[in-house]
Amino acid sequence: MPRIRPKVLVDEKYESQTSYTINLDLPDTGRLSTLFLKVKAKTATTGNAPNPWMKYLISSVSVNEGGQAALNAAPPEVFAADFYYKTGRMPQMGFQRPGGDGALVDEVIPIMFGEKINDPDHYIDLAKLSDPKLSVTYNLAETDHTAQTLWNTAYYPRFTVFANLFQGVGIPASKGFYSLRQSELWTPANSEKHLFEVKGPRPVKRLYMQQDTLMPNEEFLHLVNRVRLWGDNEGIIPFDMEAWPYTELIRELYGICEVDAYVPYAKGGQGIDIVTDRFLGGTVKLPVTPTVQAHIQNAAGRYGTFKCITSSSGGASTAVLQAELNIKGLAPWSVYPIDMEKMLGMEHLRPEEFAPMFLELEHASNAGDYSASMRIHTQDLVV
């Protein structure tokens, strides 16, 4: 019978570099369906940037073969969103290791080659790859969405890779694996109808649209009026929705996204990236100070204020505190899916059957007023 063997593939490897692309060796044998990259870093202790999220440290994560084209290549937040849309939960964010230094954060970036964790139908046979590596590009000098310093540059991030490998007899032959790659990046213009051509021989499972926003009070609905998917010179239009009902469709299909995060240093009055578009509510727990109450205030888009109130006086506090956040919203990291099975009733979209096929985003008339860029990520089946 097939069995699962949990295995640490890389243990806290690091380079003494402030900005670097580190290559982590993957094993040359084993069947791999889900990979977990654990990143340990130190946040600044000022509390001015209570956003120790890997989005603000790492720009790209990719699985490569022999230095050739990436099997998977996307920013870390997109892998987290993919994990949520497949499993219904968000991965670990911002947690301090038990007994560790108070400034340590410890976030997990999951990379899924299947449709679920330990998917026996979709996996990579590492023995068939040449020199597989996990490559991570990071920069400790990156600031957060309010241009505040996030990281202690004297501490170099540590990378641990672990996975569950299929072993034993009776493992079914893989039907292929899903590759998630960034396909396009652009800055929207006013009233632009941007066309992204969906092409190639691979069956497409999902398309992910990401609004990579830094501005307060900004979200997908500010930038995009309509989402369309069409092919064969509009002879087939499998998806055509205005932005607002599209967000409601996501809510009906996936429910509410809930994010749990631990922030070692959070200062009252500071702006915080609250991770999800369409913020619905959140709670803040302060485990070490009974004299201060905290909440998230003025939330819109992915921006809110970490507000602290002194219990005795009711006045605002700017104390630097530990905070446990529970945030509820709609789309994690402003990443929105077109899911072929859940939304269109087809296992895969085969773009060559309807060529030319396009994903069309109709931008708002004032799209240029916002700072966000747009990214498209393609998840397709590699056989």
Secondary structure, DSSP 8 states (H G I E B T S, - for coil): --EEEEEEEEEEE--S-SEEEEEEE--SSSEEEEEEEEEEEEB-SSSS-----GGGTEEEEEEEETTSS-SEEE-HHHHHHHHHHHHSS---BSB--TTS-TTEEEEEEEEESSSSTT-TTS-EEGGGSSSEEEEEEEETT-B-TTS-B-B-TTS--EEEEEEEEEESS-------EEEEEEEEEE---TT-EEEEEE-SSS-EEEEEEEEE--STT--HHHHEEEEEEEETTTTEEEEEEEHHHHHHHHHHHH--EEEEEEEEEEETTEEEE-SEES--EEEEE-TT-TTEEEEEEEEETTEEEEEEEETTT--EE--EEEEEEEEEESEETTEEEEEHHHHHS-S-B-GGGG-SEEEEEEE-TTGGGS--EEEEEEEEEE-
